[in-house]
């Protein structure tokens, strides 16, 4: 047997082995159809109402599902007659009584119509996923600041793809998809991700969460499970208001 014949035989055997390892191409449409698992039925909300499988965290009637982040006492923020709540200056952050992992979060917020201060001191608050990862709330209208700290940023990590705020004093909407990081033996093995839609505009596109979002220092990755959702009292009389808060658990 010549060397050329030997090589061709070897290549032929390799090709046959490769083809046998592949799935046979389907010849009927039924071969690529399956009927399980059947997705659960969810009724969409009408006129801004939450969907049927949502957990409503704030509907304007009470702060019963929230506590003070400082000492776990009753939340001290202001409950308004229009169905919203407003940060009560220097009473501290508030957080949900219930803990969550991966979620779809809907939340609406507005800065006060009367403009006071500038930079990071104007209408500043924040939405914290898992009590650790902040999506920035800020009045950025005619108010420049560092771009990884502007409205819609993943604070100090990801600059938003667009600045999509409505006029100062009007209601903004955040729709956030959060996938929690995964840990094994105290080490992060998979980063979490965040997607943020601001007033219908995609501003964070499945970005990797590098770790915590501190004001000073690098992100840290302490191992954790589920945690509360937290809303920030920035402590500068920001008077940010929130309404219509609900989540859908994704795990």
Secondary structure, DSSP 8 states (H G I E B T S, - for coil): --HHHHHHHHHHHHHHHHHHHS-----SGGGG----S--------STT---TT-EEEE-SS--TTEEETTTS-B--SEE-TTS-EE--TTS--EEESS-BSSEEEEEEEE--SS--S-GGGSS-EEEEETTTEEEEE---TT----GGGSTT-BTTTB--S-----STTS-EEEEEEEE--EEETTEEEE--EEEEEETTEEEEEEEE--S---SSS---------B--EE---SS----EEEEEEEEE--
